[in-house]
């Protein structure tokens, strides 16, 4: 039995600038952090023969890859050379948080699946290969709209400074914060669930189409890139209030370029946050629902959490983690 553990993530700066429609023209920058909420992929031999998959929403038992309905598993087994001869296998997927949350769970699953399959076959791999192959599967094989940060942060882990050149070359380096600044950032950056389900792939597709038709939306992404660049040193120096206020600016710009990024319900939640000590915040991922992060004044952390509890919105306790995808069990 093989079990991979792959983290979810929270973007800190530059979200959206890794979208190819933007990065191919201007280059992108994203600072993003892995958290201790995970997607687990379990793989073992299916002694009854065929391919068996069990996930949160569905279950499949088929005789061969061609009969699989799960697009990602099918694409991985068909398009990564060393996996093409895999037969008689059982795959189980579990997650600490629900999918379509904006926390990058789809890419965490893809990275975790590829990682587990390599281990199953006793083939060595590395972080760059895991991220690159997951990106290939999602963006080129399945033609899903989106950027590059999810595959790389779930593979590498930690807090990373991710740059994308106009030629789509991705570079990664650790974004170093002192332990005290990192701890304060973690404590003051509150994560909560809007309890609004949305299909992120559909939202991304509409957003891309909208940007292509309206050059002013590209200008919003340019401003988001500028906000990211000017905040690199603010984070490292511990100027966290400035960072928090910049999140509010980012949120206003995100609403301008995205497709139905917000709603009356989400706006009301954000108003509640700001009236109870939040300096800024933004919805994570594609938008329209899922998870929201808000950055709060030191003295207002408990006040904000209590204010959301009163409207039946729960915050999620989490910690930044230094680890990317890893194999936590390998018994053969």
N, C-alpha and C positions, 0 to 999 in steps of 0.2 A: 504493500500500500504506500502510495506517495501522497503527501499533503503539501501544497504550496500555500503560503500566506502572503497576500499582496495588499499594500495599504491603499486607502482612499486619500484624497488630498483636498487642501484648501488653497486657492490662489490668493496671493497677497498683493501683487502688483502686475499691471500690464495685461490682465486677462482680455482676450479678444485679439491682441496683436499677433498671436501665433496662428491666426486663421490665414490660410494661404492667399486668399483674396487681398489681404493687407500686406503680409510679410513679403510677398513676391515683389511688391512695389517699394516698400519702405524698410523692410527688415523688422523683426519683432523682438520683444523682450518680455519675459514673464518670470517673476519670482513666485515660486509656489512651494508649498510645504506638505509633506506626507504626515498623516495622523494615525493614531493607534486604533483605527477602525478598519477592518479588513474584509477582503474577499478571500474565501478559501476554496481551493479546487482539490478534490480528492480523486485519485486515479488508482484503479486496481484491475487486475485481469478479470474478465467476465467468463467464468468457468462454463456458463451455459451457452456461450457463443454469441456472436453479434456485438452490436454497440448499444449500450444502455446509458441514458443520461437522466439524471434527476436534478431539477432546479427548483427554485421557489415557485415559479408559475406553471411549470409543465414537467412532463415525464415522457421519455421516448424509449422504445425498445425496437431496434431495427436490425436487419441482417447485414447491411452494408452502409458505407458512407453516403452513397448516392441517395439513400432513402431518408437521411436525416433532415429534419425541419429546422433545427437550430443552426442559424446561418454562420455564426462564428466558429463553432466546432467543425462544421462541414468545411468551411473555408480553410481552417488551419490544417485539417487532415488531408485536404486535397492540394494545397498550394505550398506547403513547406516540405521540401523534398524528402527529408529523412523520416517524415511522419506518414508518407503515402502508403506504406505497407502495414501500418498498424491495424490489427483486427482483434476481435474478441476483447473489448475493453469496456470498463464501466467508469463513467465520469459523474461526479457529484459536485454541485456548486452550492456554497453557503455564503451568507454575507451578514456582517454585523449591523448594517443599515440597509434600508430598501433601495432598490435600483431606481433609475430615473430621478435621482436626488440632486444632481449637479455636482456630486463629489467625485466624479470620474470612475464610477463602479464598472461601467462597460469595458473600459480599457484595463482596469485592474483585473477583470476576469480574463481578458485576452492574454495579458502578460502572464498571469498566474497559470493559465492553461498551457501556454507554450513552455513555461518554466517546468511545470510538472511533467510534461511529455518528454522533454529532454532528459530529465532525471530518470523517468521510467525506462528510457532506452539506454541509460548510462552514457549519455553524450554530454560533454562539457559545453557550457555556454558562458556568456558574460552579460553585464547589464546593458551595454550598448546594443548587442545583438537582440536581446529580448525586446527592448524598446523599438528598435528598427523593424523587427519582424511583426510586432503587434501593429505598428503604424502601417506597414505594408498591407496587412490583412484588412484593417478597418478602412483605410483611405483609398487603396488601389484596387483590392479585390472586391470588397463590399460597397465601395463608392459612397461611404458615409461622410457627410460633411463634418468638418471640425478641424481643430488645430493639432499641435504635436505635444503639448505639455502633459496630457494625461498619460500617454504611454511612457514618457521618460521619467516623470516623477514617481509613477508606480513601480518602475524598474529600479531607479537609483535610490529613491527615498531621501530623507533629510529635508533641508531647505535648500533649494537650488536656484541659481541664476541661469536661466535658459535663454540663449540667443538664437535667432533664426536669420540667416542672411537672405538676400534677395534671390540667391541661387538655391535656397532651401537647405542649406547646410546648417545642422544643429550643433551647437556647442553647449557643454554643461560644465558648470563649476559650482562648488559649494558656496552658499551664501552664509558667511560666518557671522554669527551674533554671539555676544558674550552670554554666559549662562543666565545672568540677571535680566538682561534685556529680553532674551528668549522666553524666560519664565513670565515676565510681565506681559509681553505680547500675547502669550498663550492664555493668561488669565483674563485679559481685557478684551480679547477677540472672542465674542460669544457666538456660538453656532446654534441655530434653532430651525426646526422643521415647520414650514408653512402649512403642512398637511394638504398641499395642493399638488395633485399628480399631473404631470405633463409628459408628453412623449418628446424627449429632447431631440431626437433625430429629425422630427418634423419641424420643430422650432428652429433648429440650425439651418435646415434647408430653406425655410422662409426668410431667415435673416440674411443668408447669402444672396438670395434673389433680390432682396430689398436693397442691399448695399450696392449691388451691380447697377441698379436702376437709379440710384441717388448718390451723387458724388459727395453731397454734404454729410452723408453718414460715414464716409471714409474720413472726413475731417474730425469727426468725433473720436475715431480710433487713433488718429494722429495725436490728439490731445491726451488720450489715455496713455499713449507711449511717453509723452512728455512728463506726465504725472509720475509714471514709473521711474524714469531716469532721475528726476529731481528728488525722489524719495529713497533712493538707494542709500545715500549717506545718512538721511534722517533716521532710517531704521537702524543702521549700524551704530549711530551715535546715541540712540535711545530717545530721539525726538518723536515719541510715539503719539502725542497729541496732534502734531502736524500730520502724521501718517493717517490718524483716524479721521481728521477733517478732510483729507484728500480722498478718502473712501467715499465721502458724500459727493464730492465733485465727480469722481469716477462713476458713481451710480447715476447721476443726472445725464452724463454722456452715454452711458450704456443704454439708458431708456431711449435715447435718440437714434442709435444705430440698429438696435435689435428689433425683432418681430414680436410684438405683444410681450415685451419683457416683464411688464408689471400689470397690475389690475387694481381695482378699487380695494379689494381685500388686502393685497400686498402693501399698497400705499398706506392703508390704515395701520397695519402692523409696524411699518417704518415710522409713522408719526408717533405711535405709542413708544417705540424705542427712543426716539429723539426727545420726547417729553419726559423720559425717565433716565436721562444721562448719556445716551449714545451720541458720540461725536460724528459718526458716519457709519455707513454700511452699504451692502449691496447683495443682490441675489447671486448665488453661485451657479456657474455653468450657463446653459442656454437661456435660462430665464423662464418666465411664465408660471413658475412654481418650484417645488423642490426645497432646498435649504438656503437659508439667508445667514449672512454673518454681519454682526454689528460690533463696532469698536466703542467701548464705553469708558467714561471717566473712572478713575480708580475708586473714588468714594461711592460710585453708583452701581457697582457690579451686582450686589444683592438686590438693590431696588429694581434694576432692570429685569432680573430673573423673576422676581416676584410679580412684576407688572405683566409679564407674559403668562405666568402661571394662572393669573386671574382670568385670562381670556383663552385658557386651555391650549396654550402654545408652550411646548416643552423645549428647554434648551438641552443640548447634547454635551455631556462631559467628554472631553477628549484631551489628548496630549500630543504635541509634536513628537514625531519619532524619527530616529536617525536611519532606520533600516528600510530598504526597498523590498521587492519581492524576494522571498527566501523559502527554502524547503525546510519544513519543521518536522517532517517525518519521512523516512525512507526505509521501508522494510520490504525486502525482495526475497 
